[in-house]
Structure formats: C-alpha cells, structure tokens
Amino acid sequence: MRWWLALAFAAVAALTALAVAEVFTQRAEDAFRSRAQELTAGAAVGAAEKIKAALGHGNQATVVAAEARQRNIALFLFDRQGGLVSAARSHGVDASAVPGASTAVRRGLAGHRYLDNLGHGQKIVVALPILGGRAVLVAEGSRPELAAELDIVRTEIVPAALIAIAVGAAVGLAVALLIALRLRRIAGAAHAIADGDFETRLEPRFDDELGDLARTVDRMRGRLSDSFSALQSERDRLGRLLERLHQGVVAVDSELNVTFANSAAAVMLAGHPLESGAPLPEPWPDLSLRSFAANLFADGNRSEETRFSPDTSRSYTIVGLAPAVGSQVAVLVLTDITERERRERAEREFITNAAHELRTPLTAITSAVDALESGAKIEAEQRDRFLAIIGRQSARLARLVRALLVLARAQTKQESLVLEPVELATLLRDVVASFDASGGSEIDVSCPADLAVLGHHDLIEQVVTNLVGNAVKHGNNGRIRISAHSAGRQAVDIEVIDAGPGIGREDQIRVFDRFWEGRDRDEDSFGLGLSIVREAVRALGGLVELTSEPGRGTTVRVRLAAVESGSA
C-alpha cells in the first residue's frame, strides 16, 4: 500500500505542478505582455509630447529621430494626408514593415489612440493623434529583455515542477509508511485476537480516524476477552457438571473424532481411548457405535436411542443428540441401566411375592381361628397360643398394609397435602411414647417447646416413627437421641442418632430404595421404612440425608421449612 500511496501522492503533485506551471506561465506572459505595452505606450506618449512641441519649427524629422534613439523604439510621423513626414527607417525598422501601420494611421487621424500586441508581446504598435488629428505618431517597440525574462521563467518552471513531484512522492511515501506502520500495529492486534491472545493492548497515539479504529479494535479485544473468559468459565462449570454425572457423555465431530468425554464414559468404554481428537472406538461387536454416531449427522435426523446389552451382566441405553444448528458436534449419552433393570425385575418379582406374603399371615390367622372354633378355645394354653399367633400375624399384616398405603400415597400424590404449622415437641414425645422403652434402648428428646415446622402432622409423625423404629431395630440397644433445632431462619432440622454398627459407604446409596433390606435380612421387615421416609419428606418439600460410619452409629437428618414468625 505504501508504494501505491507514494505513487498517488507523486501523481497528485505532478498534476498540481503542471497546472500551477501552466497557470503561472500564462499569467507571466500576460504580465510581461502588459508590461511591454505599458513601456512602449509610455515611451510613445513621451515622444509625442516632444514632437508636438517641434511641429511648426521645420525640424520634425530630426526630433523624431532623436526621440527614437533616446527611447529605443521606432518612431514614424505622418501628416494629416497620411504621408510620411519623418525618415522611412527608424531604429532599424522600415515604416512599410510596421504591422498594421495603415490601420494605425487611419485610427490616429480619426482622433483615436491605437494599441496592438503582435507575436505574443514580441512587437507593440502604438498610434497617437497629435494636434487633434492633424498628425499621427506611429511607434513600434519590442522588449527583448522581457522576453528573456519570460524564457527564464519558462525554463525554471520545469525543474520546479520536477522538484514538486519528487517532494510529493517523498511526502506520500513518508505518510504511507506512517499509515502502514499504524495499520500494521492494528493488523497485528487483530491477528493476536484471531489467535486467541486477548492480553495485547492497543493504545492509539493520535486522535484521528486510525486512532478511532485502534480504540474500536481494543474495545473489541476487551469485550471478546470478557466473553471468552465467561465462556471458558461456563465451559469449565459444564465440564465439572458432566464429570459428576453417572451417565457417560461423549461428544464427536462430523469426522467421528472425540472432542469430549467424561469419566463415566471412560469407565463404560474401559480399555478404549477417549482422548480429545482420537477416533470414536468400536467397543462392542454387536453394535457399531460409529455407525450410530454417523446417523446423527444425516439430514433431518435429530436424535437416536437404542438399548444394548454387551453381555449378560450389563445393560446400557444410548441416546444420540444430533448437532444443533450451526454446530458440527453430536453428543452421545450412555446410561448404565443394569441396576435399574435389576430393581425393576425385583419389584416385578415382589408383586408375586407380596401376594404370597399377604396370604401367609392371612392363612395363619384363618387356621388359628379355625382351631379355636374347633375346640382349642376350651383349653387355656391352646387358646393363648392361637391368640398369640393371631395377634402377631395381624400386627405383621397391619404393618405391611400401612407401609404399602403410605408409600403409594406419597408416590402417586393422590391427596393434595395441606401444610400447616406442626409443633415438634409434642409430636416427638408422642412418637417416643409409642415405643416400648423396656426393649433396651433409651430414647432422649431435645426440642425447644415453641419450635414448629410447616408440614403435615401425620406424614411428619410417620417419618419420625420410621426413623426411630429403624434406630431401635439396629441400635444395639444403645442410646437413641432425637433432636430438633433451627437451621437458619427458614429451616428446621430433625435428627435421629443411634449408636448402632453403622452403614458401609457402598450401602448408603441404597438405604432409601424400596424393598432394600441390607445384609441382615429380617423376616418381619419389608425394606419400606426409609423409602417411606424419603417419599414423605419429598412430598413435604424437604430434604433427607444420612451420614454413617461403620462402628460409629448412624445419623439421619430431615430438613423441613420453618414456620414464619407470627404464623404458628
């Protein structure tokens, strides 16, 4: 650009110099011509005055010749008939050779002055009437010194124009170099931005258009830096979130190369590389993962889903999300449903087993009633034995039915809960009173008298009852503590703490699952107690969490909404 700009400046300077030279030459010629006319006319007028004084004395020709020599012009005097009175040759010029002499004489005899410029100022012809037109003085003059000066001007204007062109080119080159240097700095900053470098600041030195451009680019750099920082932060947050998912997430480009994979995906595809830029592997012989991913890039395809079992011990679902508009990245989400299918299978089996379990206590009760009616009621020992069987099986049946009903209502939300203030101190004392303290466990209650939560009395009572019952069952006859206290201005925590053997980490994620009974199976347990707790707390809009270490007991914490001041 700097060379084109230098040439442009040189061309402008050349055109300007030529235009100035032409105008200057023309004006110089006009000035020199005008000056020549003034000098010749002045000399003619002066000579006419002297000749007019000599008329009548008979020495006109002598005076004319003397004035011609003195004034360095050719002078010719004509009488009123147009005849030549002076010498026919004056100052080296013949009267007959004077251009336009007849016209000049005629105009002078008519009483008018005559002035003519011939040959671009090389010859000046002047005619002056004398004595009212009785005589005419014709003068022809040339100014070689003025013509020489004009030639000098014409000669000097050419190098001046060349100098102007050279100066214009030099100035243009300097300006172009300065502009190019400034543009190179701006371009360098733009290239740095394009390469992801947002730290290089661009500080303009001049308040002109290029300075405004530099400031605009620098503002763009700052905003892009902020945007990329925000995007990087969001990307990091998304990466951390994806790393915490149990599902495997794999992103692939249109070439079926991996662009992202979380740890869960690496576990599910163990033994196959998932580094960024590596080809998507084919981990299973019965399912082509690459073909599944390739279908996501087909026109009009938005998503794909399939269920796959690589072996008899594992089951996966694979969901493929097609690239969004303007994106070239598809996402594969792999979910290990092995445990879910196992649970669903266990639940399906439970329906059959539950029917059998319900028949068992009913059968025992029916048999005992039949025996009593057959005469066993007559003997006190037999009567008491069958009555004990009926009581034990009825209690078992009642617990089973109550557990199933509470769980069903909590899960299906058949009833809309009406939340109201519930005083915890009274509720906790009633729950403790329902347990037989003679069983070996001591239960302590700690709760402020005015502490209340926003909830449903029956559900909260069922939650605490189940937790205390679980603590009594597994607490090794140790001390059980129930405490309720504020957890900030908007929440209340209810804690049930036992001194039992604790729960292993691998079992803690299962304790709230339905029908899970742990390693120590109890024939009177249905694995519903803690599941009912979770569903009931969820229906109340609260949270439940369990902390435990083997040998150090277990703490279950339920957090519910506190009653606002003045509403209890």
C-alpha positions in Angstrom: 0.0 0.0 0.0 2.8 2.4 0.8 4.1 2.3 -2.8 0.7 2.9 -4.3 0.1 5.7 -1.9 3.5 7.2 -2.8 2.7 7.0 -6.5 -0.7 8.6 -5.8 1.0 11.5 -4.0 3.5 11.8 -6.8 0.7 11.8 -9.5 -1.2 14.4 -7.5 1.9 16.5 -7.1 2.7 16.2 -10.8 -0.8 17.2 -11.9 -0.7 20.1 -9.4 2.7 21.2 -10.6 1.7 21.1 -14.2 -1.5 23.0 -13.5 0.4 25.6 -11.5 3.1 25.8 -14.1 0.6 26.4 -16.9 -1.3 29.0 -14.9 1.9 30.7 -13.7 3.4 30.7 -17.3 0.1 32.1 -18.7 0.0 34.8 -16.1 3.6 35.6 -16.5 3.1 36.0 -20.2 0.1 38.2 -19.6 2.1 40.3 -17.1 5.1 40.6 -19.4 2.9 41.5 -22.4 1.1 44.1 -20.3 4.4 45.5 -19.1 5.7 45.7 -22.7 2.6 47.5 -23.7 2.9 50.0 -20.8 6.6 50.7 -21.6 6.0 51.1 -25.3 2.9 53.2 -24.9 4.7 55.3 -22.2 7.7 55.9 -24.5 5.4 56.8 -27.4 3.4 59.3 -25.3 6.7 60.9 -24.1 8.0 61.2 -27.6 4.7 62.6 -28.9 4.9 65.5 -26.4 8.4 66.4 -27.7 7.4 66.0 -31.3 4.2 68.1 -30.8 6.4 71.0 -29.5 8.7 70.7 -32.5 5.9 71.0 -35.1 5.9 74.3 -36.9 9.6 74.8 -36.5 10.6 72.7 -39.5 12.7 70.2 -37.6 10.1 67.4 -37.0 12.2 64.6 -38.7 15.2 65.4 -36.6 13.2 65.4 -33.3 11.5 62.1 -34.3 14.9 60.5 -35.0 16.3 61.8 -31.7 13.4 60.6 -29.7 13.6 57.1 -31.4 17.2 56.8 -30.4 16.6 58.0 -26.9 13.5 55.9 -26.2 14.8 52.8 -28.0 11.8 52.4 -30.2 11.0 53.0 -33.9 9.0 56.3 -34.4 7.2 57.4 -37.7 5.4 60.7 -38.1 2.6 61.0 -40.6 0.8 64.2 -41.7 -3.0 64.6 -42.0 -3.0 63.2 -45.5 -1.2 60.1 -44.2 2.1 61.0 -45.8 5.3 60.1 -44.0 7.0 63.2 -42.6 9.9 61.6 -40.8 12.5 59.2 -42.1 11.3 56.0 -43.7 13.6 53.9 -41.4 13.8 54.3 -37.7 15.6 52.2 -35.1 16.3 49.6 -37.8 12.7 49.3 -38.8 11.2 50.3 -42.1 7.9 52.2 -42.0 6.5 49.8 -44.6 7.4 46.8 -42.4 5.3 48.0 -39.4 2.5 45.5 -39.0 -0.9 47.3 -39.3 0.7 50.6 -40.0 -2.1 51.8 -42.3 -4.8 50.9 -39.8 -2.8 52.6 -37.0 -2.5 55.8 -39.2 -6.2 55.8 -40.1 -7.3 55.4 -36.4 -4.9 58.2 -35.3 -6.1 60.6 -38.0 -9.6 59.9 -36.8 -8.5 61.2 -33.4 -8.3 57.8 -31.6 -5.4 56.1 -30.0 -4.3 52.7 -31.3 -2.5 49.9 -29.5 -1.9 46.4 -30.9 0.1 43.5 -29.4 1.7 41.2 -32.0 3.6 38.0 -31.7 2.6 37.3 -28.0 4.1 40.5 -27.0 7.2 40.5 -29.2 6.0 43.6 -31.1 3.9 46.5 -29.8 2.4 49.0 -32.3 1.1 52.3 -30.9 -0.6 55.2 -32.9 -1.1 58.6 -31.1 -3.0 61.6 -32.7 -1.2 64.9 -32.5 -2.8 68.3 -32.6 -6.3 66.9 -32.8 -5.5 64.6 -35.6 -3.5 66.9 -37.9 -0.6 64.4 -37.5 -0.1 60.9 -36.3 2.9 59.4 -34.4 3.3 55.6 -35.0 5.6 53.7 -32.7 6.8 50.2 -32.9 8.6 48.7 -30.0 9.9 45.3 -28.8 11.1 44.3 -25.4 13.7 41.6 -25.7 14.7 41.8 -22.1 11.1 41.0 -21.0 11.0 38.1 -23.5 14.3 36.8 -22.0 12.8 37.1 -18.5 9.8 35.1 -19.7 12.1 32.5 -21.2 13.8 32.2 -17.8 10.5 31.7 -16.1 9.6 29.0 -18.6 12.9 27.3 -18.2 12.8 27.4 -14.4 9.2 26.2 -14.1 10.2 22.7 -15.3 12.7 21.8 -12.6 10.4 23.4 -10.1 7.7 21.0 -11.2 10.0 18.1 -11.0 11.1 19.1 -7.5 7.5 19.3 -6.5 6.8 15.9 -7.9 9.8 14.4 -6.0 8.8 16.2 -2.8 5.2 15.0 -3.3 6.4 11.4 -3.8 8.7 11.6 -0.8 5.9 13.1 1.4 3.5 10.5 0.1 5.9 7.7 0.9 6.5 9.0 4.4 2.8 9.4 5.0 2.2 5.9 3.5 4.9 4.4 5.7 3.4 6.1 8.8 -0.1 4.9 7.9 1.2 1.4 7.0 3.0 1.2 10.3 -0.1 2.2 12.3 -2.2 -0.2 10.2 0.4 -2.9 10.8 0.0 -2.4 14.5 -3.8 -2.6 14.3 -3.5 -5.7 12.0 -1.1 -7.3 14.5 -3.6 -6.8 17.3 -6.3 -8.2 15.1 -4.2 -11.3 14.3 -3.4 -11.7 18.0 -7.2 -11.7 18.7 -7.7 -14.2 15.9 -5.1 -16.4 17.5 -6.8 -16.2 20.9 -4.4 -13.7 22.5 -6.5 -11.1 24.3 -3.8 -9.6 26.5 -2.0 -7.4 24.0 -3.4 -3.9 24.4 -3.6 -1.5 21.5 -3.1 2.2 22.6 -3.6 4.8 19.8 -1.2 7.7 19.8 -3.2 10.1 17.6 -6.9 11.2 17.8 -7.7 10.6 14.1 -9.6 8.0 12.1 -6.9 5.4 12.6 -6.8 6.2 16.3 -10.6 5.7 16.4 -10.1 2.4 14.6 -7.4 1.3 17.0 -9.6 2.2 20.0 -12.5 0.3 18.5 -10.3 -2.8 17.9 -9.0 -2.5 21.5 -12.6 -2.3 22.9 -13.5 -5.3 20.8 -10.5 -7.1 22.3 -11.6 -6.3 25.8 -15.2 -7.4 25.2 -14.0 -10.6 23.4 -11.7 -11.3 26.3 -14.6 -10.9 28.8 -16.8 -13.1 26.6 -14.2 -15.8 26.2 -13.5 -15.7 29.9 -17.2 -16.1 30.6 -17.4 -18.9 28.0 -14.4 -20.6 29.5 -15.9 -20.3 32.9 -19.2 -21.8 31.7 -17.3 -24.5 29.9 -15.4 -25.4 33.0 -18.6 -25.4 35.0 -20.2 -27.6 32.4 -17.2 -29.9 32.3 -17.3 -30.2 36.1 -21.0 -30.9 35.9 -20.6 -33.6 33.3 -17.8 -35.2 35.3 -20.2 -35.6 38.2 -22.9 -37.3 36.1 -23.3 -41.0 36.3 -24.1 -41.1 32.7 -21.3 -41.3 30.1 -21.2 -38.3 27.8 -19.2 -38.3 24.6 -19.1 -35.5 22.0 -17.9 -36.3 18.5 -17.4 -34.1 15.4 -18.5 -34.8 11.9 -15.3 -36.9 11.3 -16.4 -39.1 14.2 -13.4 -37.9 16.3 -13.9 -37.5 20.1 -14.0 -33.8 21.2 -15.0 -34.5 24.8 -15.7 -37.5 27.1 -16.3 -37.6 30.8 -15.0 -40.1 33.3 -18.2 -42.1 33.3 -17.9 -42.7 29.6 -14.3 -43.8 30.1 -15.5 -46.3 32.6 -18.2 -47.7 30.4 -15.8 -48.0 27.5 -12.9 -49.3 29.6 -9.9 -50.2 27.5 -10.8 -47.9 24.6 -9.1 -44.4 24.2 -11.4 -41.4 24.5 -8.8 -38.6 24.4 -9.7 -35.5 22.5 -9.0 -35.9 18.8 -9.0 -39.7 19.0 -11.4 -41.7 16.7 -14.6 -42.8 18.3 -13.9 -46.5 19.2 -15.9 -49.6 18.4 -16.1 -51.2 21.9 -18.8 -53.8 21.1 -19.0 -56.4 18.3 -22.8 -56.5 18.2 -23.4 -52.7 18.0 -21.4 -50.2 15.8 -21.1 -47.1 17.9 -19.5 -45.2 15.0 -22.5 -46.0 12.7 -24.9 -45.0 15.4 -23.0 -41.6 15.7 -22.8 -41.2 11.9 -26.6 -41.3 11.6 -26.8 -38.3 13.9 -25.2 -36.2 11.1 -27.7 -37.3 8.5 -30.0 -34.5 7.2 -33.3 -34.3 9.1 -32.1 -36.6 11.9 -32.5 -35.1 15.4 -32.0 -37.9 17.8 -31.4 -41.7 18.1 -31.9 -44.0 21.0 -31.1 -47.7 21.5 -30.9 -50.2 24.3 -28.0 -52.6 24.3 -26.6 -55.3 26.5 -22.9 -56.0 25.8 -23.1 -59.1 28.0 -25.5 -60.8 30.4 -24.3 -58.7 33.4 -24.7 -55.2 31.9 -27.4 -53.1 30.1 -27.0 -49.7 28.5 -29.2 -47.1 26.9 -27.5 -44.9 24.3 -29.1 -41.6 23.3 -27.7 -39.7 20.4 -28.3 -35.9 20.1 -27.8 -34.5 16.6 -25.7 -31.4 16.1 -27.5 -28.1 16.8 -27.9 -25.5 14.1 -24.5 -24.1 13.2 -22.7 -26.8 15.2 -20.7 -29.8 14.0 -20.7 -31.7 17.2 -23.1 -34.6 18.1 -23.5 -35.9 21.7 -23.8 -39.5 22.8 -25.3 -40.1 26.3 -24.6 -43.6 27.7 -26.6 -44.7 30.8 -25.9 -47.9 32.7 -29.4 -49.3 33.4 -28.1 -52.6 34.8 -29.1 -51.7 38.4 -32.4 -50.2 37.3 -33.4 -53.2 35.4 -32.3 -55.4 38.3 -34.6 -53.3 40.6 -37.4 -53.3 38.2 -37.1 -57.1 38.0 -37.0 -57.3 41.8 -40.1 -55.1 42.0 -42.0 -57.2 39.5 -41.0 -60.3 41.5 -42.2 -58.6 44.7 -45.7 -58.3 43.3 -45.9 -62.1 43.2 -44.0 -62.5 46.5 -46.2 -59.8 48.2 -49.3 -61.7 47.2 -47.8 -64.8 48.7 -46.7 -62.9 51.9 -50.1 -61.5 52.3 -51.6 -64.9 52.1 -49.2 -66.3 54.7 -50.4 -64.2 57.6 -54.0 -64.5 56.5 -53.6 -68.2 56.3 -52.1 -68.4 59.7 -54.8 -66.2 61.2 -57.5 -68.3 59.4 -56.0 -71.5 60.7 -55.8 -70.2 64.2 -59.4 -69.1 64.2 -60.5 -72.5 62.8 -58.6 -74.2 65.6 -60.2 -72.1 68.2 -63.6 -72.7 66.8 -62.9 -76.4 66.7 -62.4 -76.5 70.5 -59.0 -75.2 71.1 -60.5 -72.2 72.9 -61.6 -74.6 75.7 -58.1 -75.2 76.9 -56.4 -72.1 78.2 -52.9 -73.0 77.0 -54.1 -73.8 73.4 -56.3 -70.7 73.4 -53.4 -68.4 74.4 -51.1 -69.9 71.8 -53.5 -69.4 68.9 -54.5 -66.0 70.1 -50.7 -65.0 70.2 -50.4 -66.3 66.6 -53.4 -64.2 65.6 -52.0 -61.1 67.3 -48.5 -61.5 65.9 -49.7 -62.1 62.3 -52.3 -59.4 62.5 -49.6 -56.9 63.6 -47.4 -58.1 60.8 -50.2 -57.7 58.3 -51.2 -54.3 59.6 -47.6 -53.1 59.3 -47.3 -54.3 55.8 -50.6 -52.8 54.7 -49.8 -49.4 56.4 -46.4 -49.3 54.8 -47.8 -50.0 51.3 -50.6 -47.4 51.7 -48.3 -44.7 52.9 -45.8 -45.4 50.2 -48.4 -45.5 47.5 -50.0 -42.2 48.6 -46.6 -40.4 48.8 -45.6 -41.6 45.3 -48.8 -41.2 43.4 -49.7 -37.9 45.2 -53.4 -38.9 45.2 -54.0 -36.5 48.0 -53.1 -32.8 48.0 -51.2 -32.0 51.1 -52.5 -29.1 53.2 -49.4 -27.7 55.0 -50.0 -26.2 58.4 -47.8 -25.4 61.5 -46.8 -28.5 63.4 -45.4 -28.3 66.9 -42.5 -30.7 67.1 -42.0 -31.0 70.9 -45.4 -32.7 71.4 -45.1 -34.8 68.2 -41.7 -36.1 69.2 -42.9 -37.0 72.7 -45.9 -38.9 71.3 -43.6 -40.9 69.0 -41.3 -41.9 71.8 -44.2 -42.9 74.0 -45.3 -45.3 71.3 -42.1 -47.3 71.6 -41.6 -49.8 74.4 -38.7 -48.4 76.5 -38.2 -51.8 78.1 -36.8 -53.1 74.8 -33.4 -51.9 76.0 -33.0 -48.7 74.0 -33.1 -45.3 75.8 -34.6 -42.5 73.8 -33.7 -38.9 74.6 -35.6 -36.0 73.1 -34.2 -32.5 72.7 -36.5 -29.9 71.2 -37.5 -26.3 72.1 -41.0 -26.0 73.3 -42.0 -23.4 70.7 -40.3 -24.9 67.7 -42.7 -25.6 64.8 -42.4 -26.6 61.1 -44.7 -26.1 58.1 -45.9 -29.6 57.2 -48.4 -32.4 57.6 -48.8 -33.9 61.1 -49.4 -37.5 60.0 -46.6 -37.5 57.4 -44.1 -36.0 59.9 -45.2 -38.5 62.5 -44.7 -41.3 60.1 -41.3 -40.1 59.1 -40.1 -39.8 62.8 -41.7 -43.1 63.7 -40.0 -45.0 60.9 -36.6 -43.4 61.7 -36.9 -44.1 65.4 -38.1 -47.7 64.6 -35.1 -48.2 62.4 -32.8 -46.8 65.1 -34.3 -49.1 67.7 -34.0 -52.1 65.5 -30.4 -51.5 64.5 -29.1 -49.5 67.5 -27.8 -52.5 69.5 -30.0 -51.4 72.5 -27.9 -48.3 72.8 -29.0 -44.7 73.5 -31.0 -43.0 70.8 -31.1 -39.3 70.5 -33.8 -37.2 68.8 -33.2 -33.5 68.4 -34.9 -30.7 66.6 -33.4 -27.3 66.2 -33.4 -24.3 63.8 -31.2 -24.3 60.8 -31.2 -20.7 59.9 -34.3 -18.5 59.7 -36.2 -20.6 57.1 -35.5 -24.3 58.1 -35.6 -26.7 60.9 -33.5 -29.9 61.2 -34.8 -33.1 62.9 -32.1 -35.6 63.7 -32.3 -39.2 64.8 -29.0 -40.5 66.0 -28.2 -44.1 67.1 -25.2 -45.9 68.3 -25.5 -48.9 66.1 -23.0 -50.6 63.9 -23.3 -48.0 61.2 -23.7 -48.4 57.4 -21.0 -49.0 54.9 -20.4 -46.5 52.2 -21.4 -48.9 49.4 -24.8 -49.5 51.2 -25.6 -45.8 52.0 -26.7 -45.1 48.4 -29.2 -47.9 48.7 -30.8 -47.5 52.1 -33.6 -45.3 50.8 -34.5 -47.6 47.9 -37.7 -49.6 48.1 -37.5 -53.2 49.3 -33.8 -52.9 50.1 -33.1 -54.8 53.4 -29.4 -54.8 53.6 -27.2 -57.7 54.5 -29.0 -58.6 57.8 -32.4 -59.6 56.4 -35.3 -59.6 58.9 -38.3 -61.7 58.2 -40.6 -59.0 59.7 -39.0 -56.2 57.5 -40.2 -55.3 54.0 -37.5 -52.8 53.2 -40.0 -49.9 53.1 -39.3 -47.9 56.2 -36.6 -45.5 54.9 -38.2 -45.5 51.4 -41.4 -44.1 53.0 -39.3 -41.5 54.8 -37.8 -40.3 51.6 -41.1 -40.1 49.7 -42.9 -38.4 52.6 -40.1 -35.8 53.0 -40.2 -35.2 49.3 -43.9 -34.7 49.4 -43.4 -32.1 52.2 -40.8 -30.3 50.1 -38.0 -31.1 52.5 -34.6 -32.9 52.3 -33.3 -36.0 54.0 -29.7 -37.1 54.3 -27.9 -39.9 56.0 -24.4 -39.9 57.5 -22.8 -43.0 58.9 -19.5 -44.8 59.5 -19.1 -48.4 60.4 -18.8 -48.8 64.2 -19.8 -45.2 64.9 -23.6 -45.2 64.5 -25.9 -43.5 62.1 -27.4 -40.0 61.9 -30.5 -39.3 59.7 -31.3 -35.6 59.2 -34.6 -34.3 57.9 -34.8 -30.6 56.9 -38.2 -29.0 56.7 -39.5 -25.5 56.2 -39.7 -23.4 59.4 -42.9 -21.6 60.4 -42.5 -17.9 59.8 -42.6 -15.7 62.9 -46.2 -14.9 63.9 -47.8 -17.6 61.8 -47.6 -20.5 64.3 
